[in-house]
Amino acid sequence: MTARSAIEHLSGALARTGGPARLHELPFPSQVELRLDDEDADSFGPRVGQFLSCDIPAAARATGGGDPYVLWLGPGWYLIVDRPGRAPGLLSGLHGALGGDCGGTCGSAVDVSAARTVLELTGPAVRAVLNHGCALDLHPRAFKPGDCAQTLLAQAQVILHQTAPHDYRLFVRTSYADYLARWLLDAMSEYQAAFS
Amino acid sequence: MTGSLRTARGGSRIDRSRRVTFTFDGVPYEAHPGDTLASALLAHGVRVVARGPYSGRPRGVYSCGAEEPNAFVQVESGPGEPMVRATRLEVHEGLRAVPLAGRGRLAGRPDTSRYDRTYAHCDVLVVGGGRSGVAAARAAAEAGARVILADDQPRPAAEIGPFRELTVLRRTTVTGYYDHDLLTAVERRTDHLAGAPAHMARQRLWHIRAGRTVLATGALERPVLFPGNDRPGIMLAHAAAAYIERYGVLPGRRAVVFSTHEEPELPGVEIVRRIRAGETVTGTEAGDDGVLTAVLVGGERVPCDLLAVSGGWNPNLHLYGQAGGRTRWSAEHGGFVPDGGARGDLSVVGRARGVPGAFTEPPPPQDSARIYVDFQRDATLADVWRATGAGLTSGEHVKRFTTIGTAADQGRTSAVITARLLGEESVTTQRPPVEPITFALLAGRDRGALLAPVRRTPMHTWHEEHGALFENVGDWKRPWYYPRPGESMEDAVLRECRAAREDAAALDASTLGKIDVQGPDAGEFLDRFYTGRFSTLRTGRCRYGVMCGTDGMIFDDGVVARLGSDHFHLTTTTGNAGAVLDRIEEWLQTEWPGLRVRCTSVTDQWATVALVGPRSRDLLGTLADLPARFPFMGVHTGRVAGLPARVFRISYSGEPAYEINVPSWHGLTLWEAVVNAGATPYGTETMHVLRAEKGYIVVGQETDGTVTPADAGLSWTLAADGDWIGRRSLRRPDTARPGRKRLVGLRPLDDVVLTEGAQLVDAPGATAMRGHVTSAYRGTVGSFALGLLAGGATRTGERVYAVTADRTVPVEVTDPVFYDKEGSRRDG
């Protein structure tokens, strides 16, 4: 019962990227979407943070250095990302933190591990690659490691998370992953040619 | 030899140590790298480079920049391009170009060049790389600002020296100013190279969001009007000087200069006559080739091969005007200068503010059909007077009457003259783009395989490998049917139908929209959002639900499953998944903020296989331990083929059926397990046949935004109480009116498949349309159809006619359920 990536048929092309812009997939992460009612965020946010051992992020930010980490998706709306196989534990822990142990929950926690895959882009040219399809200002003065945003890359909705000066993660719906990976490979071709 | 008119030395832009060969109009020539096509042709004494589009008059190079009204050529080498300014086309090895008369031709072959787009943000955008632009960019960069300098020349006037946050875009024309300081620019990246690498985008479209914009766009020289002013050999005076300075090319040997202000140096050219203040050119003479041979000043005939004209300088303010900036006539500058009003943080510097200096208005030209105002439109001064004579006073009206200023050069030389003739305070509106942009560039990467996103299910590669044909549903590709060798579509669909009705068959239903709903008020929320009651649904059970708009018309439908007391799983139609979730969020945020319920899209989380047919239970039994009691409309959470699964016992076919959901990364494994266990794969066409035989509607096919649940035969879904969305509208008299179009079955009396969309009439030849065919198939019950018909079921048994342009088919009105009316099969 091996899980299969939505873009396993592109694995060869991804493996050939390198140098100034490298693209590879981080498949099968555990992902949970967390929604908190506004009035409960103050009281339950800290409980959630305690369970996750990292704070609930401020707007447009990510928290947690390793596993798990939390991305802000919108007001009261977060994505918790962890190593593969951890979703059941996250769900039950969050259920408790949201008051499930007291008979009712505020907000929701949903396993969306298989809803998106994660593409990692690394290298000095990747900011330029992203700007071929993303209208956000990704200059270091405007978008820094630890920042995240829901945006469009080409014609696909993505969550964009910068992890280091030249490292970005893109969370894309699995049904759009083939399109987005092909688009990225095309956008990277000019930079790749200089590399190879 | 790179031309008999090439000077011995000089030429700041050319590399005299190298040569390239190009052809113009089939004749090969040599030039130096750095030459434009215009400078290279002038060097060889080629004076006629185009013809007037309507007059056919020979025309020559008139300027040396973007203002060129004459020298548009067709490029035939490389990808080919119509209407390229020879004054900017950089000559390279192998260039082939031909002259044009006003209009270019699209290349007959596809353009395989790459094009791309990029988004950029900066604190300061400087448009123009002349001395003012360079100074502005340098000052901003020194202050630490993020600066972009865009210049349409091969290089700016001076080096700006390395700054970390400075980007210099060469060969880049800023083509438009839009709201909120968004500017677009076209960067020409490979046209000047012979044999550019294939991976390199030929052009790049920049979307630049600028904190401040500095327009250093300079000034353009204005022509002077006189009879015969369009002959080859007549040229703007500073353009003539520029050809000498930049390219080492003499635009002529014996020149007459007609300048109303400062006169440029023309080293190497003999000035044989100057037109003094108070004088004017009264005519020109030409040889058989149409090229200037003499200038007439009153009774005086001056032989020459160059007439350099200058009517002063006018600021180049296209972008300023696009930003809403106004201009005024300034006698001090002899031009239309900026006068405020521009939106955004926009400043104008350098010669774009106007060029002060001694300026004398040229003598008013006499009415003449031989005075050309717009060379590219072949419009004359007589045309202008004809317009004003017809009562037109506004410059905008005269522009439309005469077409002056409407050509590809946007009237850079002609509109200014016309505005002055009419006494206007500004030139006519110059809309974006300031230069033509190719469609290929606008498309960028969005062409071919990347034209639009293709959403793929986890089983997509299997479908491809097994010969499926695909149907587009929204962004999704869904398997349509799986023809075997030699099968027609009808053969394949009927085979798939029989498998579903008699054996076991499997559909990839992963594209269904899926929404996870949680919260203590989830049941209450669903009671309001659907027409039916869901708070009473027992955990572990499903119910079909219909959503209406506030108008009471069907918006979407699907199945609601209760997974726990506060936890539901909804399905939506494939094409409507996003719209349903958007509507849920809208109502929760704006109408019912007090409801404690949260919704999450899980469409991509779950892959879904519909396993259908009388043998489906046995087959599923080989893959999973099903509970002993698993009733119709039940939900089971467990393992299928060893995979964690949610199984819904629901049927869209009338047969016993299961919708098996597993995390999407297991979708292909599940699909292979189900097919290997003996299920026949079927596609959307068979799905439609099966559902239509049972009279099940498809939202968007049987409905069109004017169909109520009762019209679609779904009154049974309506809750008697509660204030669900649309209920109030369904109390309107019109939605209960007898004679509304309602869902019926249709049986063709001839053995043909009806055309979906065919109108239903009462008699052959009748024109009163009583309804239309919404779905038509040949299925296991033969040819049949569903339709909407005024009167609905009251007309059962009657004959109506389905009409299309080429046939009229008699049909019998029937019940919409064609198969297993008792509903006995679904329970096995």
Interface residues (C-beta under 8 A of the other chain):
Chain A: M1 T2 A3 R4 S5 A6 H9 P27 F28 E33 R35 D37 G104 T105 C106 G107 S108 A109 V110 D111 V112 S113 A114 A115 R116 A128 N131 H132 G133 C134 A135 L136 D137 H139 R141 A142 A154 Q155 A156 R173 T174 S175 Y176 D178 Y179 L180 R182 W183 D186 A187 S189 E190 Q192 A193
Chain B: R114 D116 R117 T118 Y119 A120 H121 R146 P197 H199 M200 A201 H207 R209 R445 D446 A449 L450 A452 P453 V454 R455 R456 T457 P458 H460 T461 D475 W476 T511 D516 Q518 G519 P520 D566 R596 R598 C599 T600 S601 V602 T603 D604 Q605 W606 A641 G642 L643 P663 S664 W665 H666 L668 T669
